[in-house]
């Protein structure tokens, strides 16, 4: 069944265990995958945990040994992660590159509203149980990202005369956007934290792939035709992109 090769990783791991890394307890989630040929270790920036994929022949004892042998590698990976900045009352987080303070109003049904504090600082006012605030705010940011991206994708698609497929939002560290062969576009929701011209550039980049499925000079010419800020946006992501992955991370 070739389709099994493309099946998504299960949301619930098959097993887990904890390790100590630099005096911190780190959860290792273990997933078995009969298509895996080797052990695959990944660090999740969003949850500060480790995901280990085991081939079907691997035992839990092998899993422990494998993680033990890769402690130094894991330490380096964790040291490279941006500082976590959880969504919590009082925290200041960027929305379209403008700092907003998070406030919680315990009453209400969990809606998010933008208002201002007495000192004129824009606030993200989240109503409802504070225990649900991080998830509510993450959902809200994703909604904002979707709206901004859908609008910018439509603008660039119009200029380049292409029809984009479905837009989906992801939270991957490896890429800000991608374009599939069927025209489906996916983006990191974190782009809504960045300046609007940066989100606009990533939208233009992926839309241009609907004409040129490569990074040839012809592709870059298309991107520059439809997005004037290409150079500054790329530079911004190179310098600041990493920090965006610490925002909304709950330990
Ligand atoms: Zn590209």
Boltz pocket constraint, residues with backbone or C-beta under 6 A from the ligand:
constraints:
  - pocket:
      binder: B
      contacts: [[A, 205], [A, 209], [A, 214], [A, 215]]
      max_distance: 6.0
